[in-house]
Amino acid sequence: MTRGNQREQDRLKAQKKLAGQAKPKESASSLAKRKEADADALRAKQKKAEEARAAAAAGGGGTSAKK
């Protein structure tokens, strides 16, 4: 277990390490653009899934084999 000055030095070292890992903040415009791009990607994914469900329903929707 560290004691005395070593404990304080370790604490400072950990604070510096965490400060170096901080992400830069996004501007409001870039945040809005990223949110819109994410929303577009999600809409496309949902549309593709909906089409796959419709195709499965139209094709009988069954995967069971006849004996």
LINHUJO-V53523 format. One record per pair of residues at least 4 apart in sequence whose ideal C-beta (glycine too) atoms are under 7 Angstrom apart, sorted by the first residue. I is the first residue (numbers start at 1). J is the second residue. Records with the same first field share a line. If there is no record, write none. Layout:
# LINHUJO-V53523
I: J + J
This chain:
# LINHUJO-V53523
2: 6 + 7 + 10
3: 7
5: 9
6: 10
7: 11
8: 12
9: 13
10: 14
11: 15
12: 16
13: 17
14: 18
15: 19
16: 20
17: 21
26: 30 + 31
27: 31
28: 32
29: 33
30: 34
31: 35
32: 36
33: 37
34: 38
35: 39
36: 40
37: 41
38: 42
39: 43
40: 44
41: 45
42: 46
43: 47
44: 48
45: 49
46: 50
47: 51
48: 52
49: 53
50: 54
51: 55
52: 56
53: 57
54: 58
55: 59
56: 61
57: 61
